[in-house]
């Protein structure tokens, strides 16, 4: 094909790939938020929900949240809320748009570097359609993945421009885009290493004494090995700073597991097994889950040794073939190197591996396949037909698998239940399923899954805490207090357990001890709204109404859209005789939670106290309707009793004056 023909083919392929990717992932437009980090990133994050504000932008750059510092990721979520509010489909669509952009950029960059349109297309299509992409695209909390990869691709593009015409302005562009990518996710710390690989193949910038060892490329200035390495040093320093920052953040916030929890031998074994497991899931993408518990303890030493030997064997083979097949060497080291930050040598959180970690690394394996197969089959008479047909079959199969996998991400319950089906002893799936059921009011089911999580991992403090919260809702406060106490013995700085224990102690009328735990929670987390609210409850029970009002107003400053806080403050104001102000807070509670029978009931009571019986009756009737529809029998009886009183207390309506006929 000539250059003009290539250009039109390239444009057409970009359009087709974009449309196919959009169509395949389109169902995410109808998916809900997931109760696994989506709440921390969006739905329960007041700064993000407020949209793009000056306060929010400052917070994004100056605060550590969800164990990370990634201000550009926060800004992207804020922009979504500014444009779409809390419409989950729109937030998902932004993830999808970034994925499509990454696919197109990958195709354009590979074609620009190699001039090989069809191999570049294979890599981009595999990257676009593979089921292992689902987690990064269909999970709103993983915006950082698709966003940082967008900057990864832009950095590579800028570097290709620099390689063709090196100058300080183009180098500063590379440096700047890499810096932006690191502010989206620190996964880009390995990018300078990848750029050095690209210098060898396909850019061919490296100039060796043995010229036969140099891979040639068009329109690129050849430079020495020393020059190539020196060029990367500022980028390496930038990446090193980012690595240290994220490590210190995650260590301080408890996300990095200590050497006593996971020994170095364990981490090396897990890394070897994970490298091979990722390859297995690439070739046979089945039984995919949002969380994979560690299985090292159940594997034989022979399996682990075989995994390590296979890694060494492949590495030796690609080095042996480096002159004849440089793309094998580059692709394999791309895969190995880009997985290093997340392979588990520095153990972050509990997972043994994660599908999202392959978003960038598997590009290296796709490159190995795309450039080696055509050469292997070059002597076949119909090799082009075979390759084209095989590629279409592969992409069709991948698309079907991706479509099926996407369905499990439609809501929290489907995702967590699927994980329990395809994995064993998945205490994290039990825990998050219990949390999702708890938020839906399915307390009995939540208790069962929390018990299972604790059975699998007795020292899982979050499950202990959530099990206590579920038991407390059923009135089993003594059991809940024991669970909270156990969780705090294991992790004294667990703020949620402190607050929950304080709430349970209020239920047991142990107010002085509750205050101690609320204050400790505020020492660890000064802006903990639940702890402030807890102190407000204590002051209410102690009849210290002025202090209680002060605490609840502070709560509403931090979370102005909390209907329960508006309702509680209205109750306190009613007790102190400030009925008009109380009515305002009850009305705000109803505005925020229009289907709450309790909020309507409290407003009706305040209106009747203020002598506004007509409005009180209408509001109570609405409360009764809502209580009956939600089958809250006890509340229904209370509303009926009060409604009779309001009707009996309502002054009679005087008849209108009649005009006598003349």
C-alpha positions as a printed Julia matrix, in Angstrom:
662×3 Matrix{Float64}:
   0.0     0.0    0.0
   1.2     3.53  -0.69
   1.16    6.4    1.76
  -2.16    7.82   0.55
  -3.81    4.41   0.73
  -2.36    3.82   4.22
  -3.74    7.15   5.35
  -7.28    6.3    4.3
  -7.04    2.79   5.72
  -5.77    4.25   9.0
  -8.67    6.72   9.24
 -11.17    3.98   8.43
  -9.72    1.56  10.95
  -9.72    4.24  13.66
 -13.4     4.92  13.0
 -14.35    1.23  12.94
 -12.39    0.47  16.12
 -13.95    3.43  17.88
 -17.49    2.44  16.89
 -16.98   -1.24  17.74
 -15.52   -0.37  21.15
 -18.36    2.05  21.88
 -20.96   -0.52  20.85
 -19.35   -3.31  22.87
 -19.11   -1.28  26.09
 -22.31    0.71  25.56
 -24.19   -1.21  28.23
 -22.17    0.59  30.92
 -24.42    3.6   30.23
 -27.11    1.7   32.17
 -24.89    0.5   35.03
 -25.18    1.74  38.62
 -22.53    2.96  41.02
 -20.69    0.11  42.78
 -20.51    0.08  46.59
 -16.77   -0.54  46.35
 -14.85    2.75  46.17
 -17.43    4.48  43.93
 -18.83    5.93  47.14
 -15.42    7.23  48.23
 -14.65    8.65  44.8
 -18.06   10.1   43.95
 -21.33    9.41  45.75
 -20.18   10.08  49.33
 -17.48   12.62  48.49
 -18.83   16.12  49.18
 -15.94   17.83  47.34
 -16.52   15.78  44.19
 -20.32   16.07  44.28
 -20.04   19.87  44.48
 -18.49   19.9   41.0
 -15.58   22.09  39.95
 -15.2    24.59  42.77
 -12.21   26.51  44.03
 -12.42   24.69  47.35
 -12.59   21.33  45.57
  -9.61   22.07  43.32
  -7.5    23.07  46.33
  -8.61   19.9   48.14
  -7.68   17.74  45.13
  -4.09   18.99  45.13
  -3.51   19.23  48.89
  -5.25   16.18  50.38
  -4.71   12.44  50.54
  -7.88   10.42  50.08
  -8.54    6.74  49.36
  -4.84    6.04  50.02
  -3.79    8.08  46.98
  -2.68   11.45  45.71
  -4.04   11.86  42.18
  -5.41   15.4   41.75
  -6.18   15.09  38.02
  -8.34   12.06  38.7
 -10.3    14.04  41.29
 -10.72   16.93  38.87
 -12.12   14.59  36.21
 -14.7    13.24  38.68
 -15.58   16.79  39.73
 -16.09   17.78  36.11
 -18.43   14.81  35.64
 -20.5    15.93  38.64
 -20.5    19.47  37.32
 -21.87   18.24  33.98
 -24.02   15.26  34.92
 -24.62   15.35  38.67
 -24.87   11.84  40.1
 -25.99   10.12  36.91
 -23.93    6.89  37.0
 -24.42    6.18  33.29
 -22.79    9.49  32.35
 -19.83    8.85  34.68
 -19.39    5.41  33.08
 -19.56    6.99  29.63
 -16.61    9.24  30.46
 -14.55    6.14  31.32
 -15.6     4.63  28.01
 -14.59    7.74  26.05
 -11.12    7.65  27.6
 -10.81    3.96  26.71
 -11.77    4.69  23.09
  -9.24    7.54  22.99
  -6.55    5.2   24.34
  -7.34    2.61  21.66
  -7.07    5.16  18.84
  -3.89    6.7   20.25
  -2.27    3.27  20.61
  -3.02    2.47  16.97
  -1.73    5.82  15.72
   1.46    5.65  17.8
   2.34    2.09  16.8
   1.72    2.86  13.13
   3.77    6.04  13.36
   6.68    4.14  14.92
   6.6     0.98  12.79
   4.74    1.77   9.58
   3.05   -1.64   9.96
  -0.68   -0.92   9.76
  -2.11   -4.41  10.28
   0.08   -5.45  13.2
  -0.65   -2.09  14.84
  -4.36   -2.68  14.24
  -4.19   -6.13  15.86
  -2.58   -4.7   19.01
  -5.1    -1.85  19.24
  -8.07   -4.17  18.65
  -6.89   -6.7   21.25
  -6.36   -3.85  23.69
  -9.83   -2.49  22.94
 -11.9    -5.67  23.12
 -10.24   -7.98  25.65
 -12.38   -8.92  28.7
  -9.53   -7.94  31.02
 -10.31   -4.33  30.03
 -13.77   -4.52  31.65
 -12.66   -3.69  35.18
 -10.84   -0.53  34.12
 -13.7     0.71  31.94
 -16.82   -0.44  33.82
 -15.68    0.68  37.28
 -16.08    4.41  37.87
 -13.5     4.34  40.69
 -10.94    3.15  38.12
 -11.14    6.43  36.2
  -7.53    6.82  37.27
  -6.64    3.8   35.14
  -8.07    4.98  31.82
  -7.13    8.62  32.51
  -3.49    7.88  33.37
  -3.21    5.62  30.31
  -4.49    8.5   28.19
  -1.49   10.53  29.41
   0.76    7.46  28.92
  -0.22    7.41  25.25
   0.23   11.17  24.89
   3.69   10.89  26.47
   4.65    8.2   23.95
   3.33   10.35  21.12
   5.33   13.35  22.35
   8.41   11.15  22.64
   8.08    9.93  19.06
   7.97   13.57  17.93
  11.05   14.26  20.04
  12.89   11.23  18.61
  12.34   12.51  15.06
  13.54   16.02  15.87
  15.21   16.3   19.31
  14.99   19.75  20.88
  14.37   21.17  24.34
  10.81   22.26  23.6
   9.73   18.78  22.55
  11.55   17.24  25.5
   9.74   19.57  27.9
   6.47   18.44  26.32
   7.38   14.81  27.12
   8.3    15.77  30.69
   5.12   17.8   31.2
   2.71   15.15  29.9
   4.42   12.47  32.01
   4.04   14.72  35.04
   0.33   15.08  34.33
  -0.02   11.33  33.96
   1.64   10.75  37.33
  -0.94   13.11  38.85
  -3.66   10.8   37.52
  -2.1     7.53  38.71
   1.45    6.58  39.63
   1.32    3.54  37.33
   3.32    5.66  34.87
   6.5     5.33  36.94
   7.71    2.61  34.55
   7.15    4.71  31.41
  10.79    5.99  31.17
  11.85    2.34  31.09
   9.4     1.67  28.23
  10.67    4.7   26.3
  14.18    3.27  26.53
  12.9     0.0   25.09
  11.26    1.9   22.24
  14.62    3.55  21.51
  15.88    0.1   20.54
  12.72   -1.1   18.76
  10.84    0.18  16.85
  12.39    3.69  16.88
  15.92    2.4   16.28
  17.59    5.4   17.93
  20.31    3.4   19.64
  23.67    3.49  17.85
  25.9     0.55  18.78
  29.46   -0.12  17.75
  28.19   -3.31  16.18
  25.84   -1.72  13.66
  24.29   -5.11  12.88
  22.8    -5.0   16.37
  21.01   -1.73  15.6
  17.41   -1.85  14.46
  16.88    0.82  11.82
  13.84    3.08  11.56
  12.94    5.93   9.22
  12.98    9.63  10.09
  14.66    9.08  13.47
  18.0    10.55  14.6
  20.39    7.82  15.81
  22.09    8.58  19.14
  24.44    6.76  21.47
  23.34    4.49  24.31
  24.73    7.02  26.81
  22.63    9.8   25.25
  19.48    7.69  25.41
  20.04    6.89  29.08
  20.87   10.49  29.98
  17.69   11.67  28.28
  15.67    9.43  30.58
  17.29   10.55  33.84
  14.99   13.57  34.47
  12.0    11.33  33.7
  13.34    8.65  36.03
  13.83   11.21  38.79
  10.26   12.41  38.31
   8.99    8.83  38.46
  11.14    8.08  41.51
   9.69   11.07  43.36
   6.17    9.91  42.49
   7.01    6.37  43.65
   8.32    7.57  47.01
   5.31    9.84  47.53
   2.75    7.1   46.82
   4.65    4.54  48.9
   4.8     6.86  51.92
   1.11    7.74  51.52
   0.0     4.12  51.31
   2.29    3.04  54.13
   1.0     5.84  56.38
  -2.63    5.05  55.57
  -2.12    1.34  56.22
  -2.59    0.11  52.65
   0.95   -1.25  52.29
   1.18   -4.57  54.13
   4.16   -4.96  56.44
   6.87   -7.6   56.03
   5.48   -9.4   59.09
   2.16   -9.9   57.33
   3.63  -11.03  54.01
   7.2   -12.28  53.96
   9.57  -11.49  51.11
   9.53  -15.14  50.02
   5.72  -15.06  49.88
   5.78  -11.89  47.77
   8.28  -13.33  45.29
   6.25  -16.54  44.99
   3.04  -14.59  44.48
   4.71  -12.39  41.84
   5.92  -15.4   39.85
   2.5   -17.07  39.97
   0.69  -13.79  39.13
   2.86  -13.14  36.05
   1.87  -16.54  34.64
  -1.75  -16.24  35.81
  -2.16  -12.95  33.93
  -0.89  -14.63  30.76
  -3.33  -17.47  31.34
  -6.25  -15.06  31.68
  -5.12  -13.23  28.56
  -5.26  -16.41  26.46
  -8.3   -17.89  28.26
 -10.27  -15.06  29.94
 -12.63  -17.02  32.18
 -13.6   -16.85  35.88
 -12.74  -13.14  36.06
 -13.49  -11.45  39.39
 -13.13   -8.0   40.91
 -11.01   -9.51  43.71
  -8.74  -12.56  43.77
  -7.82  -13.92  47.23
  -4.31  -15.3   47.61
  -3.98  -18.98  46.74
  -0.24  -19.32  47.38
  -0.76  -21.38  50.52
  -2.82  -23.91  48.55
  -0.32  -24.25  45.69
   2.44  -26.85  45.64
   6.05  -25.77  45.61
   6.35  -27.43  42.19
   3.67  -25.18  40.7
   5.42  -22.09  42.04
   8.82  -23.31  40.83
   7.4   -24.12  37.39
   5.97  -20.58  37.14
   9.33  -19.06  38.01
  11.19  -21.32  35.56
   8.75  -20.47  32.78
   9.37  -16.75  33.34
  13.13  -17.28  33.26
  12.86  -19.5   30.17
  10.84  -16.94  28.19
  13.23  -14.16  29.22
  16.27  -16.16  28.08
  14.55  -17.0   24.79
  13.69  -13.41  23.88
  17.22  -12.27  24.73
  18.6   -15.07  22.55
  16.43  -13.91  19.65
  16.95  -10.17  20.26
  18.66   -9.47  16.92
  16.29  -11.42  14.71
  13.1   -10.57  16.64
  13.6    -7.36  18.66
   9.83   -6.97  19.12
   9.81  -10.14  21.27
  12.44   -8.66  23.56
  10.69   -5.27  23.76
   7.21   -6.74  24.21
   8.28   -9.17  26.92
  10.23   -6.58  28.91
   7.27   -4.17  28.47
   5.07   -6.8   30.11
   7.48   -7.67  32.91
   8.53   -4.09  33.65
   5.17   -2.34  33.66
   3.72   -4.93  36.06
   6.5    -4.42  38.64
   4.69   -1.66  40.62
   1.58   -3.85  41.07
   2.9    -7.42  40.94
   3.0    -7.68  44.74
   6.69   -7.26  45.56
   5.43   -4.27  47.54
   2.16   -5.74  48.78
  -0.64   -3.19  48.54
  -3.94   -4.19  50.15
  -5.14   -7.8   50.14
  -5.49   -8.87  46.5
  -3.18  -11.46  44.95
  -3.75   -9.92  41.5
  -6.28   -7.69  39.71
  -7.58   -7.51  36.14
  -7.14   -3.73  36.04
  -3.38   -4.12  36.54
  -3.09   -5.58  33.02
  -4.49   -2.51  31.27
  -1.05   -1.3   30.12
   1.21   -4.37  30.57
  -0.61   -6.7   28.15
   0.12   -4.29  25.31
   3.61   -5.8   25.36
   2.27   -9.33  24.84
  -0.05   -8.14  22.09
   2.97   -6.61  20.33
   4.84   -9.94  20.57
   1.91  -11.78  18.97
   1.14   -9.17  16.3
   4.7    -9.01  14.94
   5.77  -12.63  15.33
   2.8   -14.54  13.85
   2.98  -12.93  10.37
   6.66  -13.9   10.15
   6.02  -17.43  11.36
   3.32  -17.95   8.73
   4.97  -15.92   5.95
   5.82  -19.05   3.9
   2.24  -20.28   3.85
   0.51  -19.72   0.53
  -2.63  -18.24   2.06
  -1.07  -16.78   5.2
  -2.84  -13.42   4.82
  -6.25  -15.06   4.58
  -5.45  -17.31   7.53
  -4.21  -14.42   9.65
  -7.14  -12.17   8.78
  -9.74  -14.87   9.4
  -8.1   -15.97  12.64
  -7.95  -12.38  13.88
 -11.66  -11.84  13.17
 -12.57  -15.07  15.01
 -10.39  -14.1   17.96
 -11.88  -10.62  18.18
 -15.41  -12.0   17.92
 -14.71  -14.43  20.76
 -13.13  -11.69  22.88
 -16.11   -9.42  22.24
 -18.57  -12.09  23.38
 -16.57  -12.69  26.55
 -16.35   -8.96  27.22
 -20.1    -8.51  26.69
 -20.82  -11.28  29.19
 -18.3    -9.98  31.71
 -19.75   -6.46  31.51
 -23.12   -7.74  32.74
 -21.63   -8.61  36.12
 -20.7    -4.94  36.61
 -24.29   -3.69  36.23
 -24.7    -3.33  40.01
 -23.0    -4.23  43.27
 -24.9    -7.41  44.06
 -24.3    -8.92  40.6
 -20.58   -8.13  40.81
 -20.02   -9.54  44.29
 -22.21  -12.62  43.79
 -20.31  -13.44  40.58
 -17.01  -13.17  42.45
 -18.28  -15.68  45.01
 -19.25  -18.04  42.18
 -15.84  -18.02  40.45
 -13.49  -17.84  43.44
 -13.09  -19.67  46.75
 -12.84  -18.21  50.26
 -13.41  -14.72  48.89
 -13.88  -12.86  52.16
 -13.7    -9.49  50.39
 -16.64  -10.41  48.13
 -18.64  -11.54  51.18
 -17.77   -8.3   52.97
 -18.77   -5.97  50.13
 -21.9    -7.96  49.34
 -22.86   -7.65  53.0
 -22.18   -3.9   52.85
 -24.37   -3.54  49.74
 -27.2    -5.55  51.33
 -26.89   -3.48  54.51
 -27.38   -0.25  52.57
 -30.5    -1.72  50.99
 -31.93   -2.61  54.39
 -31.5    -6.39  53.88
 -29.99   -6.8   57.32
 -30.46  -10.55  57.81
 -28.65  -11.35  54.53
 -25.95   -8.82  55.37
 -25.34  -10.51  58.73
 -24.96  -13.92  57.04
 -22.32  -12.68  54.58
 -20.43  -10.76  57.26
 -20.33  -13.91  59.4
 -18.9   -15.78  56.4
 -16.23  -13.11  55.85
 -15.21  -13.32  59.51
 -15.21  -17.13  59.37
 -12.79  -17.1   56.43
 -10.6   -14.37  57.93
 -11.16  -13.95  61.7
  -8.91  -10.89  61.87
 -10.71   -8.96  59.13
 -11.49   -5.82  61.14
 -13.77   -4.21  58.55
 -16.01   -7.28  58.5
 -16.05   -7.36  62.32
 -17.1    -3.72  62.32
 -19.82   -4.18  59.69
 -21.14   -7.31  61.39
 -21.45   -5.27  64.58
 -23.35   -2.54  62.73
 -25.8    -5.07  61.28
 -26.36   -6.72  64.67
 -26.88   -3.31  66.3
 -29.72   -2.6   63.86
 -31.46   -5.77  65.03
 -31.13   -4.69  68.67
 -28.25   -7.03  69.56
 -26.16   -4.21  71.05
 -24.12   -6.34  73.45
 -22.88   -8.56  70.61
 -22.16   -5.48  68.52
 -20.13   -3.88  71.32
 -18.02   -7.05  71.64
 -17.31   -7.05  67.9
 -16.35   -3.35  67.85
 -14.09   -3.89  70.85
 -12.43   -6.85  69.11
 -11.89   -4.79  65.95
 -10.27   -2.0   67.97
  -7.99   -4.47  69.71
  -6.74   -5.53  66.28
  -6.65   -2.0   64.83
  -6.92    0.8   67.43
  -6.95    3.52  64.73
 -10.06    2.19  62.96
 -12.24    5.3   63.07
 -15.39    3.56  61.89
 -15.22    1.06  64.76
 -14.74    3.91  67.26
 -17.81    5.72  66.0
 -19.93    2.57  65.82
 -18.91    1.65  69.35
 -19.86    5.13  70.51
 -23.3     4.8   68.89
 -23.83    1.38  70.5
 -22.83    2.76  73.9
 -25.43    5.53  73.5
 -27.96    2.76  72.97
 -26.82    1.26  76.28
 -27.06    4.73  77.94
 -23.3     4.67  78.62
 -22.88    8.27  77.53
 -19.57    9.08  79.22
 -17.75    6.19  77.54
 -19.4     7.02  74.22
 -17.96   10.54  74.42
 -14.47    9.07  74.93
 -14.69    7.06  71.71
 -16.16    9.93  69.68
 -13.35   12.23  70.83
 -10.71    9.6   69.99
 -12.23    9.26  66.54
 -12.01   13.04  66.06
  -8.37   13.02  67.18
  -7.6    10.56  64.38
  -9.93   12.14  61.83
 -10.88   15.74  62.76
 -13.53   16.03  60.03
 -15.3    12.76  60.93
 -18.94   13.78  60.54
 -20.35   10.7   62.27
 -18.25   11.37  65.37
 -19.46   14.98  65.5
 -23.03   13.77  65.05
 -22.46   11.23  67.83
 -21.43   13.98  70.24
 -24.57   15.86  69.21
 -26.66   12.82  70.18
 -24.93   12.6   73.56
 -25.62   16.27  74.27
 -29.24   15.71  73.28
 -29.61   12.86  75.76
 -27.91   14.99  78.41
 -30.37   17.82  77.68
 -27.47   20.08  76.69
 -29.48   21.47  73.8
 -27.26   24.44  72.96
 -24.22   22.16  72.56
 -26.27   19.64  70.59
 -27.51   22.32  68.18
 -23.94   23.54  67.71
 -22.7    20.04  66.81
 -25.53   19.36  64.37
 -25.03   22.7   62.62
 -21.35   21.78  62.25
 -22.42   18.46  60.73
 -24.61   20.27  58.21
 -21.76   22.61  57.29
 -19.73   19.55  56.28
 -22.6    17.5   54.81
 -25.42   19.89  53.82
 -27.28   17.11  51.98
 -27.66   14.79  54.99
 -31.45   14.4   55.51
 -31.07   12.61  58.85
 -28.96   15.45  60.27
 -31.62   17.99  59.17
 -34.28   15.82  60.8
 -32.33   15.43  64.08
 -31.63   19.15  64.29
 -35.3    19.83  63.71
 -36.14   17.56  66.67
 -33.76   19.43  68.97
 -35.12   22.81  67.88
 -38.67   21.57  68.5
 -37.7    20.52  72.03
 -36.29   23.99  72.71
 -39.46   25.66  71.39
 -37.91   27.01  68.18
 -40.75   25.6   66.08
 -40.47   27.82  63.0
 -36.78   27.04  62.58
 -37.46   23.36  63.27
 -40.08   23.31  60.49
 -37.48   24.67  58.06
 -35.09   21.81  58.85
 -37.85   19.18  58.6
 -38.87   20.59  55.21
 -35.27   20.42  54.06
 -35.08   16.79  55.23
 -38.16   16.0   53.12
 -36.66   17.82  50.15
 -33.55   15.64  50.41
 -35.47   12.44  51.17
 -38.99   12.85  49.73
 -39.97    9.21  50.3
 -39.11    9.13  54.0
 -42.26    8.61  56.11
 -40.33    9.54  59.25
 -39.32   12.93  57.84
 -42.94   13.71  56.91
 -44.12   12.53  60.33
 -41.65   14.77  62.16
 -42.72   17.76  60.07
 -46.39   16.99  60.83
 -45.64   16.94  64.56
 -43.8    20.27  64.35
 -46.64   21.84  62.37
 -49.23   20.66  64.9
 -47.16   22.03  67.77
 -47.05   25.35  65.95
 -50.85   25.22  65.64
 -50.82   24.68  61.86
 -53.27   21.78  61.94
 -54.41   21.85  58.31
 -50.84   21.5   57.04
 -50.09   19.0   59.81
 -52.96   16.76  58.7
 -51.93   16.85  55.02
 -48.31   16.07  55.94
 -49.33   13.28  58.32
 -51.53   11.74  55.64
 -48.56   11.71  53.26
 -46.42   10.15  56.02
 -49.07    7.49  56.57
 -49.19    6.68  52.86
 -45.4     6.28  52.71
 -45.24    4.21  55.9
 -47.93    1.83  54.67
 -46.31    1.4   51.24
 -42.97    0.57  52.88
 -44.68   -1.75  55.4
 -43.38    0.07  58.48
 -46.16   -1.19  60.72
 -45.0     0.34  64.0
 -44.54    3.79  62.44
 -47.89    3.44  60.65
 -49.66    2.94  64.0
 -47.93    5.99  65.5
 -48.9     8.18  62.56
 -52.52    7.01  62.71
 -52.74    7.9   66.41
 -51.27   11.36  65.85
 -53.46   11.94  62.82
 -56.57   11.39  64.98
 -55.27   13.95  67.47
 -54.6    16.52  64.75
 -58.08   16.12  63.32
 -59.63   16.4   66.77
 -57.57   19.52  67.56
 -58.31   21.26  64.26
 -60.63   24.25  64.78
 -63.99   23.94  63.01
 -64.28   25.62  59.64
 -66.84   28.43  59.86
 -69.51   28.37  57.13
 -69.28   31.02  54.45
 -71.81   33.87  54.88
 -74.93   33.3   52.82
 -76.48   36.09  50.75
 -80.22   36.19  51.26
 -82.38   36.71  48.2
 -84.18   40.01  47.96
